[in-house]
């Protein structure tokens, strides 16, 4: 059940971050009057956008501007609520009534119909989740100005709706882009696509501070901005949600109906509403003579978008895309010779914004009923119950994701024996689940979203896969827009089971296990290698100079067995304030400190050769031009926020002259490093590795290391099979006219993001904290062949039936059978560790995250080092 806020709480929210004004009778200023320039002449900085909305609040009693969070760069996240004076007087009642439509357990169908007859619909307009899609924030100001302008049309809209304007979802990215553009542009815009102002530098403004694409984060809520926005969304549960975007400047305009595939867990009736809003937008565009398209490119399949995620909540979630993007600047010449301006982009988005508001107002009652009926249908059609094994490293992380979404998660209060199917394997069995097992039923208002996030693999719209087969056989690009696998149990490497016949279960609302009371140990402390927070504790101890060790073998301790990768902290080689420091670290990280009073606990003595002192890894993370911004961002966020580990960010340009003796580990994100380091830089890198350094390479960085001039890796990529010599001899005897050419392709078969089964070397430090061979995310056409030493192939894709979740063409599957995901190669006294794919994909594919952290933290302790 979704929580309903009390009046006093909401009142506090409304006041927070704003001053209740003595409203002026003077009409609110337009953006042009307040800013001093015409919208479209330049880009408006975020602080001036906030100032303008605050100015509107000073002049009108129909708008409230509220702060609901901050960005990583400490900029405020704000939203505006605009409605009629009559609605504003009852705004909290309206909010509670609309929110109750998403709670069919406590809101009867009759009560929902009553609310629909009497209550305005909530329409949320969200602008600028991608910071270099810059027209959006300008449109936000123009739309707010129109709604407060007093026209009969605006009055009708505000009488029937409560309009929420989220003027800029990504202030940090927006400011990064426009500050660069402002410094780059001359007195007048240069429309030539070749001009400097149309060549946005690395990393661009698309992403937030940590270079994360927040339009893919709605279901995972890894970013603070997303967490805050999801919490705010759940307070209002709007009927219409529009996410305003930009695409390439050579295009036109997109609005729904969407392309296929459509997520099959969405309410079927949503496609009717796409037609309703699509036709209204089409009429508005046609009256202006503007071209547009529908049912192409942009699908509604992946659940983490700003249209699909609201659609799972009973809203009509839609993406609008205007031609523009980072290369458009304020004016750019298109291939037809027309100069396309920022004002053109503003007018088009403004037109669909108003058309959407008018349509929502006209269908107010139907939209409210749609929200009530779709959430009720999700609850009533929910047939599946999921059980999650509670004691795996990522079990709590998986549950946290679901709870942040507002899902009802419960746990057993008595053992239950149930016929279930294991999600990862489809294996049917009867299993007894112990007390405390998390239980999540799809019989709840967000049952469709829950099913989407937990099911093994999604179902595609009929005919879509067959059409893609036809396209690739014709050597055309496939039309997969995003990944095809996101199953949380697979991504988190957590055992989960599903049944449609759970029987009578004794449950209570889920509560996290309370932390055990810290007890000082006279000899030292242990942290279980399977503790979900063991790496956070390791990072904190490294940061605070606490000496610790790691066990290469399991450690029996009383009735339990601690996993490989267990940390050992001894009092003899630490300061006398160790107890105080570790009590605080345990409390702040969540890691459980186990006190020990002896150096021998039944099996491995603490002086065993299986216990290794963990040296300071002195990590350098490379970023900058040449690296993939998203790859760098995921690694940066992981080491800086998710699992803080001391590290230094260095630029690609600095690698030519970087004093590598200051570092033991160098992490190279996905990217193209050719010609960026130079001959001298390569020679210094080779010397450093051979003397004991560690390189951790992700995806494309491997190509640089195996280049013949670098020669730090012997990994070979998969290549199409060549004709055997005897076949070549036969061809020589044939007439050239009769010899068909060897097929070459422009578009290689690729994997559009799918989960693959693996086997794993569980006798190496690189697989600490991984309870079983993980499902790995594969995206793209590449595959890496195993290296000669079998022991160095740490994680290898299954050689018989590797595809576990999502879709891949048979040709791609054959190529990937037996290929490697993680390889460790010795180079002199150092090592090169290669990941074929991103090890913390989109920050939710956490099953492979320990592999990355082991490589970064422990490698210097298991190989030679330049200062030994």
C-alpha positions in Angstrom: 0.0 0.0 0.0 1.2 3.5 -0.8 1.5 5.8 2.2 -0.8 8.8 2.4 0.9 11.9 3.9 -0.9 13.7 6.7 -1.9 17.4 6.1 0.7 18.7 8.5 3.5 16.9 6.6 2.4 18.2 3.2 2.0 21.7 4.6 5.6 21.6 5.8 6.7 20.5 2.4 4.9 23.4 0.7 6.6 25.9 2.9 10.0 24.3 2.7 12.4 26.1 0.5 10.1 29.0 -0.3 8.6 32.0 1.4 4.8 32.3 1.6 4.3 35.6 -0.3 1.9 38.5 0.1 0.7 38.1 -3.5 0.8 41.0 -5.8 -2.2 42.0 -7.8 0.1 42.8 -10.7 0.1 40.2 -13.5 3.1 37.8 -13.4 5.9 38.8 -15.8 6.5 36.8 -18.9 9.9 35.1 -19.2 11.0 37.9 -21.7 10.0 40.6 -19.3 11.8 39.1 -16.3 14.9 37.8 -18.1 15.4 40.8 -20.4 15.7 38.7 -23.6 13.5 36.7 -25.9 13.4 33.0 -25.2 15.5 31.2 -27.8 18.1 34.0 -28.1 20.3 32.3 -25.5 20.2 29.5 -23.0 18.9 30.4 -19.5 21.1 29.3 -16.5 19.4 27.2 -13.9 19.6 29.8 -11.1 17.7 32.3 -13.4 15.1 29.6 -14.1 14.6 29.1 -10.4 14.5 32.9 -9.9 11.7 33.2 -12.5 9.5 30.5 -10.9 10.0 32.2 -7.6 9.0 35.5 -9.2 5.8 33.9 -10.5 5.0 32.7 -7.0 5.5 36.3 -5.7 2.9 37.5 -8.2 0.3 34.7 -8.2 -1.6 32.7 -5.7 -2.0 29.9 -8.2 1.5 28.6 -8.1 3.6 27.1 -5.4 7.3 26.5 -5.9 8.8 23.8 -3.7 12.2 22.2 -3.2 12.4 18.5 -3.0 16.1 17.7 -3.0 19.5 18.6 -4.2 21.9 17.5 -7.0 25.4 16.2 -6.4 26.6 19.7 -7.2 24.3 21.1 -4.5 21.8 22.7 -6.9 18.2 22.7 -5.7 15.7 20.4 -7.3 12.4 22.3 -7.5 8.9 21.8 -8.9 6.0 24.1 -9.4 2.3 23.2 -8.7 -0.1 25.4 -10.7 -3.9 25.2 -10.6 -7.0 27.4 -10.1 -7.7 29.3 -7.0 -10.7 27.0 -6.2 -8.5 23.9 -6.6 -5.7 25.5 -4.6 -8.0 26.0 -1.6 -8.5 22.2 -1.5 -5.1 21.2 -2.8 -4.2 18.8 0.0 -7.6 17.1 -0.3 -7.1 16.8 -4.0 -3.7 15.3 -3.6 -4.9 12.7 -1.1 -7.9 11.8 -3.3 -5.8 11.4 -6.4 -3.1 9.4 -4.5 -5.9 7.1 -3.1 -6.7 6.0 -6.7 -3.5 4.1 -6.7 -4.5 2.3 -3.5 -7.4 0.0 -4.6 -7.1 -2.1 -1.4 -8.6 0.9 0.5 -10.4 2.8 -2.2 -13.5 1.1 -3.5 -14.6 1.3 -7.2 -17.5 3.5 -6.1 -15.2 5.8 -4.2 -12.9 6.0 -7.2 -15.8 6.9 -9.4 -16.8 9.7 -7.0 -13.2 11.0 -6.9 -13.2 11.0 -10.7 -16.4 13.0 -10.9 -15.3 15.7 -8.5 -11.5 16.0 -8.7 -9.1 17.6 -11.1 -6.6 15.4 -12.9 -2.9 15.8 -12.1 -0.6 16.4 -15.2 3.2 16.3 -14.6 5.4 17.9 -17.3 9.0 16.9 -16.8 11.7 18.8 -18.6 15.4 18.2 -19.3 16.5 14.9 -17.8 19.3 15.1 -20.4 21.2 18.3 -19.7 22.2 19.0 -23.3 18.6 18.8 -24.5 18.3 22.4 -23.7 15.0 23.6 -25.1 13.0 21.9 -22.3 13.8 24.2 -19.5 13.0 27.2 -21.6 9.6 25.6 -22.4 8.9 25.1 -18.7 9.1 28.8 -18.1 6.9 29.6 -21.2 4.3 27.1 -20.2 4.1 28.3 -16.6 3.7 31.9 -17.9 0.9 30.9 -20.1 -1.0 29.1 -17.4 -0.8 32.1 -15.1 -1.6 34.6 -17.8 -5.4 34.6 -17.2 -6.6 33.6 -20.7 -9.9 31.7 -20.9 -8.0 28.7 -22.3 -5.6 28.7 -19.3 -8.5 29.1 -16.9 -10.2 26.1 -18.3 -7.0 24.0 -18.0 -6.4 25.0 -14.4 -10.0 24.4 -13.4 -9.8 20.8 -14.6 -6.2 20.0 -13.7 -3.4 20.4 -11.3 -0.3 21.0 -13.3 3.1 20.0 -11.9 6.1 21.4 -13.8 9.4 19.9 -13.1 11.4 22.6 -15.0 14.8 20.8 -15.1 15.4 17.3 -14.0 19.2 17.5 -14.5 20.5 20.9 -13.5 24.1 19.7 -13.3 24.3 18.4 -16.8 22.4 21.5 -18.1 24.9 23.9 -16.5 27.8 21.9 -17.8 26.5 22.2 -21.3 25.4 25.8 -21.4 28.5 27.1 -19.7 30.7 25.5 -22.3 28.4 26.7 -25.1 28.4 30.3 -23.7 32.2 30.3 -23.7 32.4 28.9 -27.2 29.8 30.9 -29.2 30.7 34.2 -30.8 28.5 37.3 -30.9 26.2 35.6 -33.4 25.4 31.9 -33.6 27.2 30.1 -36.4 24.7 27.7 -38.1 27.4 25.7 -39.8 27.4 22.2 -38.4 31.2 22.3 -38.5 31.4 25.2 -36.1 33.1 24.7 -32.8 29.8 25.5 -30.9 28.2 22.3 -32.4 31.0 20.0 -31.2 30.2 19.4 -27.5 33.3 18.2 -25.7 33.7 15.2 -23.4 31.7 14.3 -21.3 28.9 16.4 -22.6 25.9 17.6 -20.7 23.6 14.7 -21.2 24.4 13.0 -17.9 24.3 14.2 -14.3 27.3 15.0 -12.1 28.4 11.3 -12.0 27.7 10.9 -15.7 24.8 8.6 -15.1 21.9 8.6 -17.6 19.0 9.3 -15.2 16.4 8.4 -17.9 17.5 4.8 -17.4 17.4 5.0 -13.6 13.7 5.3 -12.6 13.4 1.6 -11.7 16.8 1.4 -9.9 16.9 4.8 -8.2 20.7 4.7 -7.9 21.0 8.6 -8.1 19.9 11.0 -5.4 18.0 13.0 -8.0 16.0 9.9 -9.0 15.4 8.9 -5.4 14.0 12.3 -4.6 11.8 12.4 -7.7 10.4 9.0 -7.2 9.5 9.9 -3.6 7.8 13.0 -4.9 6.0 11.2 -7.6 4.5 8.8 -5.1 3.0 11.7 -3.2 1.0 12.8 -6.3 0.5 9.8 -8.6 -0.4 11.9 -11.7 -2.7 10.8 -14.4 -0.5 12.1 -17.2 3.3 12.3 -17.2 5.2 13.7 -20.2 9.0 13.5 -20.4 10.4 16.2 -22.8 13.5 15.2 -24.8 15.5 16.1 -27.9 16.9 13.9 -30.6 19.2 14.6 -33.6 18.7 18.0 -35.2 18.1 16.4 -38.7 15.0 14.8 -37.4 11.5 16.2 -36.9 9.3 15.5 -33.8 8.1 12.3 -32.1 5.2 11.7 -29.8 3.3 8.5 -29.1 1.8 6.0 -30.2 5.1 4.3 -29.5 7.1 1.8 -31.5 7.1 -1.9 -30.6 7.9 -3.7 -28.5 5.5 -2.6 -25.8 6.1 -4.0 -22.3 3.4 -6.7 -21.9 3.0 -5.9 -18.2 1.6 -2.4 -19.0 -2.1 -1.8 -18.9 -3.6 -2.6 -22.4 -5.8 0.5 -22.3 -2.8 2.8 -22.4 -2.5 2.4 -26.1 -6.0 4.0 -26.4 -4.7 7.0 -24.6 -1.6 7.2 -26.8 -4.1 7.6 -29.7 -6.0 10.3 -27.9 -3.0 12.4 -27.0 -1.2 11.6 -30.3 -4.2 12.8 -32.4 -4.4 16.0 -30.4 -0.7 16.7 -30.9 -0.9 15.8 -34.6 -3.7 18.3 -35.1 -1.7 21.0 -33.4 1.4 20.2 -35.5 -0.6 20.0 -38.7 -2.1 23.4 -38.1 1.4 24.8 -38.0 2.6 22.8 -41.0 5.2 21.0 -38.9 6.3 17.4 -39.7 6.3 14.7 -37.0 6.3 10.9 -36.7 4.8 8.2 -34.5 5.4 4.5 -34.0 9.0 4.6 -34.9 12.3 4.4 -33.0 11.0 5.0 -29.4 9.5 2.0 -27.8 7.9 1.4 -24.4 9.8 -1.8 -23.3 12.6 -1.0 -20.8 11.0 -0.2 -17.4 13.4 2.5 -16.3 12.4 5.4 -18.6 10.5 8.5 -17.7 7.5 7.2 -19.8 7.5 3.5 -19.1 7.9 3.8 -15.3 5.0 6.2 -14.8 2.9 4.1 -17.2 3.5 1.2 -14.8 1.9 3.4 -12.1 -1.4 4.1 -13.8 -0.3 7.2 -15.6 -0.4 7.9 -19.3 3.4 8.1 -19.5 4.8 9.6 -22.7 8.0 10.8 -24.3 8.1 13.8 -26.6 11.2 14.2 -28.7 12.0 17.4 -30.7 14.9 17.7 -33.2 17.8 19.4 -31.6 20.2 17.9 -29.0 23.8 19.0 -28.1 24.8 19.6 -31.7 22.0 22.0 -32.4 23.3 25.0 -30.4 21.0 28.0 -30.7 21.0 27.8 -34.6 22.1 25.1 -37.0 21.7 24.6 -40.7 19.9 21.4 -41.6 20.6 19.4 -44.8 17.6 21.1 -46.6 19.3 24.5 -46.1 16.9 25.7 -43.4 18.5 27.3 -40.3 16.8 25.5 -37.4 16.9 27.6 -34.2 16.4 27.1 -30.4 13.2 29.1 -30.8 11.9 26.5 -33.3 12.6 23.8 -30.7 10.9 25.8 -27.9 7.8 26.4 -30.0 7.3 22.8 -30.9 7.6 21.5 -27.3 5.4 24.4 -26.1 2.8 23.4 -28.6 2.7 19.7 -27.4 2.7 20.8 -23.8 -0.4 22.9 -24.3 -2.1 20.3 -26.5 -1.5 17.8 -23.8 -2.9 20.0 -21.0 -6.0 20.8 -23.1 -6.5 17.1 -23.9 -6.0 16.1 -20.2 -8.5 18.7 -19.1 -11.1 17.5 -21.7 -10.7 13.9 -20.5 -10.2 14.7 -16.8 -12.8 12.2 -15.4 -11.8 9.4 -17.8 -8.1 9.8 -16.9 -8.8 9.6 -13.2 -10.8 6.5 -13.7 -8.0 5.0 -15.9 -5.5 5.4 -13.0 -7.9 3.7 -10.6 -8.8 0.9 -13.0 -5.3 0.2 -14.1 -3.9 -0.1 -10.6 -6.9 -2.2 -9.6 -6.4 -4.4 -12.6 -2.7 -4.9 -11.7 -3.7 -5.9 -8.2 -6.5 -8.2 -9.3 -4.5 -9.9 -12.1 -1.5 -10.5 -9.9 -1.0 -14.2 -9.7 2.7 -14.6 -8.8 4.4 -14.6 -5.5 8.2 -14.3 -5.3 10.4 -15.6 -2.5 13.9 -14.2 -2.1 16.7 -16.0 -0.3 17.5 -13.6 2.5 21.2 -14.4 3.3 22.9 -13.8 -0.1 25.2 -10.7 -0.4 22.8 -8.7 -2.6 19.5 -9.9 -1.0 19.1 -6.7 1.0 20.0 -4.5 -2.1 17.3 -6.2 -4.1 14.7 -5.7 -1.4 15.8 -2.0 -1.0 15.1 -1.4 -4.7 11.6 -2.7 -4.4 10.8 -0.9 -1.2 12.0 2.4 -2.7 9.5 1.9 -5.4 6.7 1.7 -2.8 6.1 -2.0 -3.2 4.6 -4.1 -0.4 7.4 -6.4 0.8 6.6 -8.9 3.5 8.5 -11.7 5.3 7.5 -15.1 6.7 6.7 -15.4 10.3 6.5 -19.2 10.1 8.2 -21.7 7.8 6.4 -22.4 4.5 6.8 -25.4 2.2 5.8 -24.4 -1.4 6.0 -25.7 -4.9 8.0 -23.1 -6.7 10.1 -22.4 -9.8 13.6 -21.0 -9.5 13.7 -17.8 -11.5 17.2 -18.2 -12.8 16.9 -21.8 -14.1 13.1 -22.4 -14.6 13.7 -25.5 -12.4 10.5 -26.6 -10.6 10.9 -27.9 -7.0 9.3 -28.0 -3.6 11.2 -25.9 -1.1 10.8 -25.0 2.5 11.4 -21.3 3.2 12.5 -20.4 6.7 11.1 -17.6 9.0 12.3 -14.2 7.8 12.2 -15.0 4.1 11.2 -11.9 2.1 7.9 -12.5 0.2 6.6 -10.2 -2.5 3.2 -10.8 -4.2 2.2 -9.3 -7.5 -1.3 -8.9 -6.0 -0.7 -5.2 -5.3 -1.2 -1.9 -7.1 2.3 -2.0 -8.6 2.0 -5.7 -9.5 2.8 -5.1 -13.1 6.0 -3.3 -12.3 7.0 -5.9 -9.8 6.4 -8.7 -12.3 8.5 -6.7 -14.8 11.5 -6.3 -12.4 11.4 -9.9 -11.1 10.5 -12.1 -14.0 13.4 -13.9 -15.7 12.9 -12.5 -19.2 10.4 -10.0 -20.8 7.9 -11.0 -23.4 8.1 -9.2 -26.8 5.3 -7.8 -28.8 4.1 -10.3 -31.4 6.0 -10.2 -34.7 8.8 -7.9 -33.4 11.6 -10.6 -33.2 10.6 -12.0 -36.6 10.9 -8.5 -38.1 14.4 -8.1 -36.5 15.5 -11.4 -38.0 14.4 -10.2 -41.4 16.3 -7.0 -41.0 19.6 -8.5 -39.9 19.4 -11.1 -42.6 19.2 -8.2 -45.0 22.3 -6.7 -43.4 20.2 -3.8 -41.9 20.5 -2.4 -38.4 18.2 -4.1 -35.9 15.6 -1.9 -34.1 16.2 -2.9 -30.5 16.2 0.5 -28.7 17.6 -0.7 -25.4 18.5 -3.7 -23.4 16.3 -6.8 -23.2 17.2 -8.1 -19.8 16.9 -6.5 -16.4 15.7 -9.2 -14.1 16.7 -8.2 -10.6 17.3 -11.7 -9.2 19.6 -12.4 -12.1 21.3 -9.0 -12.1 21.8 -9.2 -8.3 22.9 -12.8 -8.3 20.3 -13.7 -5.7 18.3 -16.9 -5.5 14.6 -16.1 -6.1 11.6 -18.4 -6.6 8.2 -17.8 -8.0 4.8 -19.6 -7.6 1.2 -18.9 -8.5 -0.1 -21.1 -5.7 1.6 -20.0 -2.5 -1.1 -21.3 -0.2 -1.8 -19.6 3.1 1.3 -17.8 4.2 1.9 -16.3 7.6 3.7 -12.9 7.0 4.4 -9.5 8.4 5.7 -6.3 6.8 9.4 -6.7 6.0 11.9 -5.2 8.4 15.6 -5.3 8.0 17.5 -7.4 10.5 18.7 -5.2 13.4 22.5 -4.8 13.7 24.1 -6.9 16.3 25.5 -5.1 19.3 29.2 -4.3 18.9 31.4 -6.3 21.2 35.1 -5.4 21.6 37.4 -8.3 20.7 40.5 -8.8 22.8 42.4 -10.3 19.7 40.7 -8.6 16.8 37.7 -8.7 14.5 36.3 -10.5 11.4 33.9 -9.3 8.7 32.3 -12.1 6.8 33.3 -12.2 3.1 29.6 -12.6 2.3 28.6 -9.6 4.3 26.7 -7.2 1.9 28.8 -4.3 3.2 32.2 -5.9 3.4 33.6 -3.7 0.6 32.3 -0.5 2.1 34.1 -1.5 5.4 37.3 -2.3 3.5 37.1 1.1 1.7 36.7 2.9 5.0 39.5 1.1 6.7 41.8 1.9 3.8 40.7 5.6 4.0 41.4 5.7 7.8 44.7 3.8 7.6 43.4 0.7 9.5 45.5 -2.4 8.7 43.6 -5.5 7.8 43.9 -8.8 6.1 41.8 -11.0 3.8 41.3 -14.8 4.0 41.7 -16.8 0.8 39.8 -19.7 2.3 36.5 -20.3 4.1 36.7 -19.8 7.9 34.6 -22.0 10.2 33.4 -20.0 13.2 31.2 -21.8 15.7 28.1 -23.0 13.9 28.7 -20.8 10.8 31.3 -20.7 8.0 32.6 -17.4 6.9 33.1 -17.0 3.2 36.3 -16.5 1.2 37.2 -12.9 1.3 36.6 -12.6 5.0 38.4 -9.6 6.5 40.6 -9.9 9.6 41.6 -7.0 11.7 44.2 -7.6 14.4 44.8 -5.4 17.4 48.6 -6.0 17.4 49.3 -4.0 14.2 46.7 -1.2 14.7 46.3 1.7 17.1 44.8 1.5 20.6 41.7 3.3 19.3 40.8 0.4 17.0 37.7 -0.6 18.9 36.2 2.9 18.7 37.0 3.3 15.0 35.6 -0.1 14.0 32.4 0.4 16.1 31.8 3.6 14.1 32.7 2.0 10.8 30.3 -0.8 11.4 27.6 1.5 12.4 28.0 3.8 9.4 28.6 1.2 6.7 26.3 -1.5 8.0 29.0 -4.1 8.1 28.9 -6.6 11.0 32.1 -6.7 13.1 32.6 -10.2 14.7 34.8 -10.0 17.8 37.5 -12.7 18.2 39.5 -13.3 21.4 42.0 -15.8 19.9 44.1 -16.2 16.8 42.8 -19.8 16.3 39.1 -20.3 15.8 38.9 -23.9 14.9 40.4 -24.1 11.4 42.5 -21.4 9.8 44.8 -19.7 12.2 45.2 -16.0 11.6 48.9 -16.5 10.6 48.0 -18.9 7.9 49.4 -18.5 4.4 45.8 -18.2 3.3 45.6 -15.0 5.1 47.0 -12.0 3.2 47.8 -8.5 4.4 45.8 -6.0 2.3 48.2 -3.4 1.0 46.9 0.1 0.1 45.9 -0.3 -3.6 46.5 3.3 -4.5 43.9 3.3 -7.2 43.9 5.7 -10.2 40.7 5.9 -12.3 41.2 7.3 -15.8 38.6 9.5 -17.5 38.4 12.2 -20.1 38.4 12.4 -23.9 38.7 8.9 -25.4 36.9 7.2 -22.6 33.2 6.4 -22.6 31.5 8.9 -20.3 29.0 6.4 -19.1 31.6 3.7 -18.4 33.8 6.2 -16.5 30.7 7.5 -14.7 29.6 4.1 -13.5 33.1 3.3 -12.2 33.4 6.8 -10.6 30.1 6.6 -8.8 30.9 3.1 -7.6 34.2 4.1 -6.0 33.0 7.5 -4.8 29.5 6.9 -3.6 28.1 3.4 -3.8 31.2 1.6 -2.3 33.7 4.4 -1.4 37.3 3.3 -1.9 40.2 5.8 -1.8 41.1 6.6 -5.4 42.4 9.4 -7.6 40.7 10.4 -10.9 43.2 11.2 -13.6 42.7 12.4 -17.1 43.7 10.5 -20.3 45.9 13.4 -21.3 47.9 13.1 -18.1 48.8 9.4 -18.8 51.6 10.6 -21.1 53.5 12.1 -18.2 51.8 10.6 -15.1 54.2 9.4 -12.4 52.8 5.9 -12.1 54.9 5.1 -9.1 52.3 6.8 -7.0 49.7 4.1 -7.9 49.4 0.3 -7.8 46.1 0.0 -9.7 45.1 1.8 -12.9 41.5 1.4 -14.0 40.8 2.0 -17.7 37.1 2.5 -18.5 35.7 1.5 -21.9 37.1 3.7 -24.6 39.5 4.3 -27.4 43.0 5.0 -26.1 44.8 4.9 -29.4 47.2 7.8 -29.9 46.2 9.4 -26.6 49.1 8.1 -24.5 52.0 8.3 -27.0 55.0 6.1 -27.5 56.8 7.4 -24.4 53.6 7.0 -22.3 53.2 3.4 -23.5 56.8 2.6 -22.6 56.3 3.9 -19.1 53.1 2.0 -18.7 54.7 -1.2 -19.8 57.6 -0.7 -17.4 55.2 0.0 -14.5 53.0 -3.1 -15.1 56.0 -5.4 -15.5 57.4 -4.0 -12.2 54.2 -5.0 -10.3 51.4 -2.6 -11.4 47.8 -3.7 -12.0 45.7 -2.6 -14.9 41.9 -3.1 -14.8 40.5 -2.7 -18.3 36.9 -2.5 -19.2 35.5 -3.4 -22.7 37.2 -1.3 -25.4 40.2 -0.6 -23.2 41.3 -4.2 -23.9 41.8 -3.4 -27.6 44.4 -0.8 -26.6 46.3 -3.2 -24.3 46.5 -5.9 -27.0 47.6 -3.6 -29.7 51.0 -4.8 -31.1 52.7 -1.6 -30.0 51.4 -2.0 -26.5 51.5 -5.8 -26.1 50.2 -5.9 -22.5 47.5 -8.4 -23.2 47.3 -11.7 -25.3 43.5 -11.8 -25.4 42.2 -12.2 -28.9 38.7 -11.1 -30.0 36.4 -13.4 -31.9 36.7 -13.0 -35.7 34.6 -14.6 -38.4 35.9 -18.0 -39.5 38.2 -18.0 -42.6 38.4 -20.5 -45.4 40.8 -23.4 -44.8 43.8 -23.6 -47.0 42.5 -26.6 -49.0 39.3 -24.7 -49.7 41.3 -21.8 -51.0 43.2 -24.2 -53.3 39.9 -25.5 -54.7 38.8 -21.9 -55.3 41.9 -21.2 -57.4 40.9 -24.0 -59.8 37.5 -22.4 -60.3 36.6 -19.6 -62.7 36.4 -16.3 -60.9 32.9 -15.8 -62.2 31.8 -19.0 -60.6 33.3 -18.2 -57.2 30.9 -16.4 -54.8 32.6 -13.7 -52.8 33.1 -14.2 -49.1 30.2 -12.5 -47.3 31.0 -9.3 -45.5 28.5 -7.5 -43.3 28.0 -3.8 -42.6 26.0 -4.7 -39.5 27.4 -7.5 -37.4 25.0 -9.6 -35.3 24.9 -8.0 -31.9 23.5 -8.7 -28.5 21.0 -5.9 -27.6 21.7 -6.3 -23.9 21.0 -9.8 -22.5 21.9 -11.9 -19.5 24.3 -14.9 -20.0 25.2 -17.9 -17.8 28.8 -18.4 -16.8 31.2 -20.7 -15.1 33.6 -19.3 -12.5 37.0 -20.0 -11.0 36.2 -20.0 -7.3 39.8 -20.4 -6.2 41.0 -16.9 -6.9 40.8 -13.7 -5.0 38.9 -12.1 -7.9 35.8 -14.1 -7.1 35.6 -13.2 -3.4 32.0 -12.2 -2.4 30.5 -14.0 -5.4 28.4 -16.9 -4.0 28.0 -18.7 -7.4 28.9 -18.1 -11.0 27.0 -14.9 -11.9 24.7 -14.1 -14.8 26.5 -11.4 -16.8 25.2 -8.6 -18.9 26.4 -8.7 -22.5 25.7 -5.8 -24.9 27.1 -5.4 -28.4 28.8 -7.5 -31.1 32.1 -8.3 -29.5 33.4 -11.6 -27.9 36.7 -12.4 -26.4 38.4 -15.8 -26.8 39.8 -17.6 -23.7 43.6 -17.3 -23.1 45.9 -20.3 -23.1 46.2 -20.7 -19.3 42.9 -22.0 -18.2 43.4 -20.8 -14.7 43.5 -17.2 -16.0 40.0 -17.4 -17.5 38.2 -16.3 -14.3 34.6 -16.0 -15.5 33.7 -17.8 -18.8 30.4 -17.9 -20.6 28.6 -21.2 -20.7 29.6 -23.3 -23.7 26.3 -25.0 -24.4 23.3 -22.8 -23.5 24.7 -19.5 -22.4 21.6 -17.2 -22.9 19.8 -16.8 -19.6 17.6 -13.8 -20.0 16.5 -11.4 -22.8 17.2 -11.9 -26.5 20.2 -12.6 -28.7 20.4 -13.8 -32.2 21.6 -17.4 -32.6 24.7 -16.2 -34.5 25.6 -14.0 -31.4 25.0 -16.9 -29.0 27.2 -19.2 -31.0 30.0 -16.6 -31.0 29.7 -16.1 -27.3 29.7 -19.8 -26.2 32.8 -20.4 -24.1 34.0 -16.8 -24.5 35.5 -15.0 -21.5 34.0 -12.3 -19.4 36.9 -11.8 -16.9 40.5 -12.6 -17.5 43.6 -12.2 -15.4 47.0 -12.1 -17.2 50.4 -12.0 -15.6 52.7 -9.5 -17.1 56.1 -9.7 -15.4 55.4 -9.1 -11.8 52.2 -7.2 -12.6 48.8 -8.2 -13.9 46.3 -7.1 -16.5 42.7 -7.8 -15.6 40.1 -7.5 -18.4 36.3 -7.2 -18.2 34.6 -8.0 -21.5 31.6 -5.9 -20.3 30.7 -3.3 -17.7 31.0 -4.9 -14.3 28.4 -2.7 -12.6 26.1 -2.1 -15.5 23.8 0.9 -14.9 24.6 0.5 -11.2 21.9 -2.2 -10.7 23.7 -5.3 -12.2 25.4 -5.9 -8.9 26.1 -9.6 -9.3 29.4 -8.8 -11.0 30.3 -5.8 -8.9 32.5 -7.8 -6.4 34.7 -8.9 -9.3 35.5 -5.2 -10.0 36.1 -4.4 -6.3 38.3 -7.4 -5.8 40.4 -6.5 -8.8 40.8 -2.9 -7.6 41.3 -3.5 -3.9 43.2 -6.8 -3.6 45.3 -7.2 -6.8 48.4 -5.5 -5.3 48.2 -7.9 -2.4 48.3 -10.9 -4.6 51.0 -9.9 -7.1 54.3 -8.2 -7.1 54.5 -4.5 -6.7 57.0 -1.8 -7.8 57.8 -0.8 -4.2 58.2 -4.2 -2.6 
